[in-house]
Amino acid sequence: MRSRQYGPDLTPPWKRQQPAPEVPADPGLVVEEVSTGFCGAVIRCEKTAQGLTVTLEDRFGKHRVFPLEPRGFLLEGRVVTLVRPAAARAPQGPVRTASGSLAVPGARARVARAGRIYVEGRHDAELVERVWGDDLRIEGVVVEYLEGVDDLPAVVRSFSPGPDARLGVLVDHLVPGSKESRIAAEVTGEHVLVVGHPYIDVWEAVKPSSVGIPEWPRVPRGEDWKTGVCAALGWPSNTGAAWQRILSAVGSYKDLEPALLGRVEELIDFVTVPVG
């Protein structure tokens, strides 16, 4: 009697899940995410720390980010697997970093300089890393964050800036007459550069169009700004989740306001250009 050789999969053929066709996630392609039912047009497809993701925009301008998983979307009622567009997988011409600089393929991170850049708050640090991270690693610049601008004088004294260890600081809401401007005036020196943007919070430095909103809401004085923004936009009151939503909408420097771009570039130049 002849023996039969069985494969490891004993699922009957009619119950086996067939592979879904692969469809490039080209900008403008309209699909529906299978688990949430969110329907929208592809805005961008990018590689993140969590893997490949796609950003969809619905007809109301709302953005959602989803992982590129097999059989994860419906296209005209058919289950499909979205994949990165060919242009994204094999870019033509010079490759640029998120900050717009020419990328250096295979470049290793430089040994950290003595100089540092401090930014006011964790969200600021995460945004700087997202856009300028590649550039900073090549230049050997470390970014640290302040819990608050009130700590700045003590940080500067402890750091002891000098010709070979310059200190750059990015401050929120640095406008004439503000508390931030008075503190900045106390610590500015030959080897310390304090710059700032005019926004109440770094959230505002992200272009509203990138987040899918017409503008950043005005929050009454005395009310927590982030909480007020979430309420005005109809977002859940979880400001941490709101920030992740905003951060995920930033793909490059093009998603940021010029008032922030110029200041960060100025700080990088300050701590990396040799003295003299």
Phi, psi and chi 1 to 4 in degrees:
 res  aa     phi    psi   chi1   chi2   chi3   chi4
   1 MET       -  130.4 -178.1  175.3  178.9      -
   2 ARG   -79.3  131.9 -177.8 -179.7  -60.7  173.9
   3 SER   -84.6  151.9   63.6      -      -      -
   4 ARG  -102.5  141.6  -65.2 -175.9  178.4 -178.9
   5 GLN  -101.8  119.3  -62.4  -65.2  -34.7      -
   6 TYR  -103.2  142.8  -67.7   95.9      -      -
   7 GLY   -77.0  172.4      -      -      -      -
   8 PRO   -69.1  -23.7   24.2  -33.5      -      -
   9 ASP   -96.0  108.6 -174.3    2.0      -      -
  10 LEU   -96.6    8.6  -60.8  179.2      -      -
  11 THR   -65.9  131.2  -53.3      -      -      -
  12 PRO   -56.5  143.3  -23.5   33.5      -      -
  13 PRO   -53.5  -36.8  -24.9   33.9      -      -
  14 TRP   -74.2  -10.9   60.7   88.3      -      -
  15 LYS  -103.4   -6.5  -71.0 -172.6  177.7 -179.0
  16 ARG   -73.3  138.4  -67.1  175.3 -171.7  165.6
  17 GLN   -77.6  119.3 -165.6  174.8   60.3      -
  18 GLN   -78.1  143.8  -62.4  -59.4  -47.5      -
  19 PRO   -58.7  139.8  -19.4   31.5      -      -
  20 ALA   -87.5  148.2      -      -      -      -
  21 PRO   -63.1  144.5   19.7  -31.3      -      -
  22 GLU   -89.5  132.9  -66.3 -173.3  -11.5      -
  23 VAL  -128.0  126.6  176.5      -      -      -
  24 PRO   -62.3  136.4  -20.4   32.3      -      -
  25 ALA   -83.1   67.2      -      -      -      -
  26 ASP   -74.2  143.5  -66.9  -42.4      -      -
  27 PRO   -54.3  133.7  -26.2   34.9      -      -
  28 GLY    96.5  -15.5      -      -      -      -
  29 LEU   -66.1  128.8  179.7   72.4      -      -
  30 VAL   -98.8  121.5  177.3      -      -      -
  31 VAL  -138.0  169.4  -66.7      -      -      -
  32 GLU  -122.5  130.2  177.9 -178.0  -21.0      -
  33 GLU   -77.2  128.9 -157.4  -85.5  -30.0      -
  34 VAL   -67.6  -35.4  -66.1      -      -      -
  35 SER   -81.8  -28.5   62.1      -      -      -
  36 THR  -108.6  -19.7   62.8      -      -      -
  37 GLY    79.2    5.2      -      -      -      -
  38 PHE   -68.4  126.3 -174.2   89.1      -      -
  39 CYS  -115.6  132.0 -177.3      -      -      -
  40 GLY  -170.7  174.4      -      -      -      -
  41 ALA   -91.8  145.2      -      -      -      -
  42 VAL   -67.5  126.9  172.5      -      -      -
  43 ILE   -99.0  -46.5  -61.7  -60.9      -      -
  44 ARG  -156.3  157.5   67.6  175.1   65.7   88.3
  45 CYS  -130.2  125.0 -179.1      -      -      -
  46 GLU  -146.4  163.2   59.3 -174.0  -22.1      -
  47 LYS   -97.6  125.4 -174.2  174.8 -177.9  179.4
  48 THR  -120.6 -179.7   68.0      -      -      -
  49 ALA   -63.3  -25.4      -      -      -      -
  50 GLN   -89.8   -2.0  -70.0   71.5   41.4      -
  51 GLY   117.6 -166.7      -      -      -      -
  52 LEU   -75.4  135.0  -66.9  176.0      -      -
  53 THR  -133.0  160.5   63.4      -      -      -
  54 VAL  -129.3  138.7   63.4      -      -      -
  55 THR  -105.4  126.4  -58.6      -      -      -
  56 LEU  -110.8  148.5  -56.5 -177.7      -      -
  57 GLU  -123.6  123.1 -179.9 -177.7   52.5      -
  58 ASP   -84.1 -176.8   69.1    8.0      -      -
  59 ARG   -71.2  -12.1   60.4 -168.0 -178.6   94.2
  60 PHE   -94.8    1.0  -58.0  107.1      -      -
  61 GLY    87.9    6.7      -      -      -      -
  62 LYS   -80.3  137.6 -178.2  178.3  179.6 -178.6
  63 HIS  -105.9  141.3  -72.5 -163.5      -      -
  64 ARG  -137.0  144.1  -70.3  -79.2  -61.4  -85.1
  65 VAL  -111.1  131.0 -179.7      -      -      -
  66 PHE  -130.2  148.7  -59.9   99.7      -      -
  67 PRO   -72.6  149.6   26.1  -33.7      -      -
  68 LEU   -85.2   89.1  -74.6 -174.4      -      -
  69 GLU  -108.3  151.8  -64.5 -179.1  -17.5      -
  70 PRO   -56.7  138.5  -24.0   34.2      -      -
  71 ARG    56.2   34.9  -56.6  178.1   62.2   86.0
  72 GLY   -91.9   -6.9      -      -      -      -
  73 PHE  -140.4  159.7  -61.0   86.2      -      -
  74 LEU  -111.8  131.7  -65.3  175.5      -      -
  75 LEU  -121.7  110.9  175.5   61.5      -      -
  76 GLU    53.7   40.8  -62.0  178.9   -8.3      -
  77 GLY    84.9   -4.6      -      -      -      -
  78 ARG  -103.4  138.7  -91.0 -164.6  -31.9  163.2
  79 VAL   -71.6  130.3  176.2      -      -      -
  80 VAL  -136.1  165.0  -61.5      -      -      -
  81 THR  -111.1  115.3  -64.3      -      -      -
  82 LEU   -77.8  139.6  -69.9 -173.4      -      -
  83 VAL  -129.7  161.8  -63.4      -      -      -
  84 ARG   -61.9  139.0  -65.4 -175.6   78.9 -172.5
  85 PRO   -59.0  152.7  -20.0   31.1      -      -
  86 ALA   -57.9  -37.1      -      -      -      -
  87 ALA   -63.9  -33.4      -      -      -      -
  88 ALA   -75.1  -32.5      -      -      -      -
  89 ARG   -76.6  -32.8  -65.6 -165.2  -61.9  -91.4
  90 ALA  -135.1   75.3      -      -      -      -
  91 PRO   -62.5  145.2   23.0  -32.6      -      -
  92 GLN   -98.1  146.0  -59.7  -63.0  -45.2      -
  93 GLY    77.9 -171.4      -      -      -      -
  94 PRO   -62.2  136.7  -19.7   31.2      -      -
  95 VAL   -90.8  136.1  178.2      -      -      -
  96 ARG  -116.9  153.1  -65.3 -173.5  177.0  -87.8
  97 THR   -78.5  175.1   65.9      -      -      -
  98 ALA   -63.1  -22.0      -      -      -      -
  99 SER   -84.4   -7.1   70.9      -      -      -
 100 GLY    97.3   -3.2      -      -      -      -
 101 SER   -77.5  155.7  -57.4      -      -      -
 102 LEU   -67.3  128.4  -75.1  174.8      -      -
 103 ALA   -73.9  151.1      -      -      -      -
 104 VAL  -113.8   95.9 -177.1      -      -      -
 105 PRO   -58.0  133.0  -22.5   33.8      -      -
 106 GLY    75.9    4.4      -      -      -      -
 107 ALA   -70.0  138.0      -      -      -      -
 108 ARG   -92.8  153.3  -65.4 -176.8  177.9 -179.3
 109 ALA   -62.9  136.4      -      -      -      -
 110 ARG   -77.3  150.6 -179.2  174.0  176.3  171.2
 111 VAL   -57.8  135.7  174.8      -      -      -
 112 ALA   -57.5  135.1      -      -      -      -
 113 ARG   -72.8  165.3  -65.1  173.4 -179.7  -94.0
 114 ALA   -72.9  -29.5      -      -      -      -
 115 GLY   -69.6  155.4      -      -      -      -
 116 ARG  -139.5  159.3  -68.0  -74.9 -172.3  -84.3
 117 ILE  -119.4  128.1  -68.5  177.0      -      -
 118 TYR  -108.2  139.7  -85.8   81.7      -      -
 119 VAL  -125.8  153.5  -63.6      -      -      -
 120 GLU   -88.5   94.2 -172.7 -175.0   -2.9      -
 121 GLY   111.4  152.4      -      -      -      -
 122 ARG   -66.1  -38.9 -173.9  179.8  -62.9  -85.3
 123 HIS   -63.6  -40.0  -69.0  178.3      -      -
 124 ASP   -59.8  -44.5  -55.8   60.7      -      -
 125 ALA   -63.5  -40.6      -      -      -      -
 126 GLU   -66.6  -37.3  -69.3  176.5  -14.2      -
 127 LEU   -69.4  -41.7 -173.7   60.3      -      -
 128 VAL   -62.5  -42.0  168.8      -      -      -
 129 GLU   -63.0  -40.4  163.2   60.8   27.1      -
 130 ARG   -64.8  -38.9 -172.7  169.6 -175.2   86.9
 131 VAL   -94.6  -39.9  175.9      -      -      -
 132 TRP  -109.9    6.5  -72.5  -85.3      -      -
 133 GLY   -54.2  -46.8      -      -      -      -
 134 ASP   -62.4  -43.0  -70.0  -21.4      -      -
 135 ASP   -64.4  -42.6  -59.6   14.3      -      -
 136 LEU   -65.3  -37.9  -68.3  168.5      -      -
 137 ARG   -67.4  -39.6  -80.7 -178.1  -77.9  -81.7
 138 ILE   -66.4  -36.4  -70.7  176.7      -      -
 139 GLU   -82.2  -11.9  -65.8  -69.7  -11.1      -
 140 GLY    74.3   30.8      -      -      -      -
 141 VAL  -100.0  127.2  177.5      -      -      -
 142 VAL   -97.5  134.6  174.5      -      -      -
 143 VAL  -107.7  127.6  174.4      -      -      -
 144 GLU  -122.1  161.8  -58.7 -174.1   29.0      -
 145 TYR  -119.9  147.8   72.9   91.4      -      -
 146 LEU   -91.0  142.9  -63.5  165.2      -      -
 147 GLU   -70.1  -27.7  -68.7  -69.9  -10.9      -
 148 GLY  -172.2  155.9      -      -      -      -
 149 VAL   -65.9  -21.6   71.0      -      -      -
 150 ASP   -60.7  -25.5  -67.2  -27.4      -      -
 151 ASP   -82.1   -7.2  -61.0  -30.3      -      -
 152 LEU   -60.1  -47.5 -176.0   55.2      -      -
 153 PRO   -56.6  -41.0  -27.0   36.9      -      -
 154 ALA   -67.9  -38.1      -      -      -      -
 155 VAL   -63.2  -43.7  167.4      -      -      -
 156 VAL   -64.1  -43.3  173.9      -      -      -
 157 ARG   -62.1  -41.7  -73.6 -166.0  -60.5  -89.1
 158 SER   -68.3  -36.0  175.2      -      -      -
 159 PHE   -72.9  -33.3 -173.0   81.6      -      -
 160 SER    54.9   68.0  -60.6      -      -      -
 161 PRO   -60.0  148.7  -18.1   31.1      -      -
 162 GLY  -153.3 -177.0      -      -      -      -
 163 PRO   -56.2  -35.6  -23.0   33.8      -      -
 164 ASP  -101.2    5.5  -62.1  -40.2      -      -
 165 ALA  -145.9   71.7      -      -      -      -
 166 ARG   -82.7  153.6  -71.2 -165.8  -80.9 -174.3
 167 LEU  -121.8  125.2  179.7   62.7      -      -
 168 GLY  -112.6  142.1      -      -      -      -
 169 VAL  -133.7  131.6 -176.0      -      -      -
 170 LEU  -109.4  123.3  177.9   69.3      -      -
 171 VAL  -118.8  140.5  177.0      -      -      -
 172 ASP   -74.9  148.5  -68.0  -17.5      -      -
 173 HIS    52.1   48.6 -159.5 -134.0      -      -
 174 LEU   -88.6   88.3 -170.7   62.2      -      -
 175 VAL  -125.0  155.1  -64.5      -      -      -
 176 PRO   -55.0  135.4  -26.1   35.6      -      -
 177 GLY    86.6   -6.5      -      -      -      -
 178 SER   -82.8  163.3   65.9      -      -      -
 179 LYS   -58.7  -39.4  175.8 -175.0   75.1  172.4
 180 GLU   -60.9  -40.5  -71.0   80.3    2.8      -
 181 SER   -68.2  -35.1   66.0      -      -      -
 182 ARG   -68.1  -41.7  -68.3 -168.4  -64.9  -89.1
 183 ILE   -67.4  -39.9  -66.5  175.8      -      -
 184 ALA   -61.4  -37.7      -      -      -      -
 185 ALA   -65.5  -26.6      -      -      -      -
 186 GLU   -72.2  -30.3  -66.7  177.4   17.9      -
 187 VAL  -109.5  -10.0  -59.0      -      -      -
 188 THR   -64.8  134.7  -60.9      -      -      -
 189 GLY  -157.3 -172.5      -      -      -      -
 190 GLU   -60.0  -35.9 -178.2 -178.1    0.8      -
 191 HIS  -111.5   14.2  -55.4  -58.9      -      -
 192 VAL  -129.4  129.0 -179.3      -      -      -
 193 LEU  -123.6  118.6  175.6   63.8      -      -
 194 VAL  -110.4  118.6 -179.0      -      -      -
 195 VAL  -125.9  166.8  -59.7      -      -      -
 196 GLY  -157.1  168.9      -      -      -      -
 197 HIS  -109.7  163.2   54.5   73.6      -      -
 198 PRO   -83.7   -1.0   30.6  -35.8      -      -
 199 TYR   -82.4  147.0  -50.1  112.2      -      -
 200 ILE   -60.7  -38.8  -65.1  174.1      -      -
 201 ASP  -143.1  154.0 -169.5  -84.4      -      -
 202 VAL   -63.6  -17.2   78.3      -      -      -
 203 TRP   -52.5  -42.2  -71.1   18.1      -      -
 204 GLU   -67.2  -16.2  -78.3 -169.8  -66.0      -
 205 ALA   -75.8  -11.2      -      -      -      -
 206 VAL   -88.3  129.4  179.9      -      -      -
 207 LYS   -60.2  132.9  -68.6  179.6  178.4  178.2
 208 PRO   -54.7  -37.9  -25.4   34.8      -      -
 209 SER   -62.2  -31.7   57.8      -      -      -
 210 SER   -70.9  -32.2  -63.3      -      -      -
 211 VAL   -83.3  -16.8 -174.5      -      -      -
 212 GLY    90.7   27.2      -      -      -      -
 213 ILE  -125.4  154.9   59.2  177.0      -      -
 214 PRO   -70.6  -34.0   22.9  -33.3      -      -
 215 GLU  -166.7  164.3   61.8 -179.2   -2.9      -
 216 TRP   -78.5  131.2  -72.3  106.3      -      -
 217 PRO   -64.5  154.6  -17.1   29.8      -      -
 218 ARG   -89.5  126.8  -64.8 -175.2  178.9  -85.2
 219 VAL  -107.4  130.3  177.3      -      -      -
 220 PRO   -56.2  143.1  -24.3   34.6      -      -
 221 ARG   -58.3  138.2 -175.8 -178.4  -64.6  -87.4
 222 GLY    94.2  -13.5      -      -      -      -
 223 GLU   -97.6  140.6 -178.7  178.4  -17.3      -
 224 ASP   -55.9  122.8  180.0   73.5      -      -
 225 TRP   -63.5  -48.0 -170.3   83.9      -      -
 226 LYS   -64.5  -42.6  -68.0  175.6 -179.0  175.5
 227 THR   -63.0  -41.0  -57.7      -      -      -
 228 GLY   -64.4  -38.1      -      -      -      -
 229 VAL   -63.5  -46.3  165.1      -      -      -
 230 CYS   -59.9  -42.9  -69.5      -      -      -
 231 ALA   -64.8  -43.5      -      -      -      -
 232 ALA   -66.4  -32.4      -      -      -      -
 233 LEU   -89.2   -4.9  -66.4  176.2      -      -
 234 GLY    75.0   22.7      -      -      -      -
 235 TRP   -88.6  157.4  -67.0   -4.7      -      -
 236 PRO   -56.6  153.0  -25.2   34.6      -      -
 237 SER   -75.3    1.9   58.2      -      -      -
 238 ASN   -77.0  100.0 -175.4  -26.7      -      -
 239 THR   -68.9  -27.3   56.9      -      -      -
 240 GLY   -64.3  -44.7      -      -      -      -
 241 ALA   -66.0  -36.9      -      -      -      -
 242 ALA   -62.5  -41.4      -      -      -      -
 243 TRP   -64.4  -41.0  168.7 -118.2      -      -
 244 GLN   -62.1  -34.9  -69.5  -54.3  -46.9      -
 245 ARG   -64.1  -43.3  175.9  177.6 -175.4  167.5
 246 ILE   -67.9  -46.4  -64.2  165.3      -      -
 247 LEU   -62.0  -37.8 -174.4   61.9      -      -
 248 SER   -67.0  -18.3   68.2      -      -      -
 249 ALA   -84.5   -5.6      -      -      -      -
 250 VAL   -95.7  111.1  177.5      -      -      -
 251 GLY  -102.6  -25.6      -      -      -      -
 252 SER  -163.7 -176.7   74.1      -      -      -
 253 TYR   -59.2  -22.9   72.0   97.4      -      -
 254 LYS   -65.2  -18.9  -63.3  178.4 -178.4  178.9
 255 ASP   -89.6    1.4  -65.4  -52.6      -      -
 256 LEU  -113.2  154.6  -58.2 -178.2      -      -
 257 GLU   -74.8  145.1  -62.1  -72.4   -0.3      -
 258 PRO   -57.6  -30.3  -25.6   34.6      -      -
 259 ALA   -63.3  -25.8      -      -      -      -
 260 LEU   -89.5  -41.2  175.9   66.5      -      -
 261 LEU   -55.7  -48.7  -66.8  172.8      -      -
 262 GLY   -63.0  -37.5      -      -      -      -
 263 ARG   -69.4  -42.2  -58.4  -65.8   74.3   75.5
 264 VAL   -66.6  -43.3  175.5      -      -      -
 265 GLU   -60.5  -37.6  -63.6  -74.5   -8.1      -
 266 GLU   -63.0  -40.8 -173.6  178.0   -3.8      -
 267 LEU   -67.9  -41.8  -70.8  176.6      -      -
 268 ILE   -61.2  -43.4  -65.4  174.4      -      -
 269 ASP   -61.7  -41.3  -72.2  -16.4      -      -
 270 PHE   -61.7  -43.6  179.0   75.7      -      -
 271 VAL   -86.3   -9.3  -60.3      -      -      -
 272 THR  -109.7  -27.7   57.2      -      -      -
 273 VAL   -73.8  127.9  175.2      -      -      -
 274 PRO   -59.1  145.4  -21.8   32.1      -      -
 275 VAL   -71.3  141.9  177.1      -      -      -
 276 GLY    90.9      -      -      -      -      -
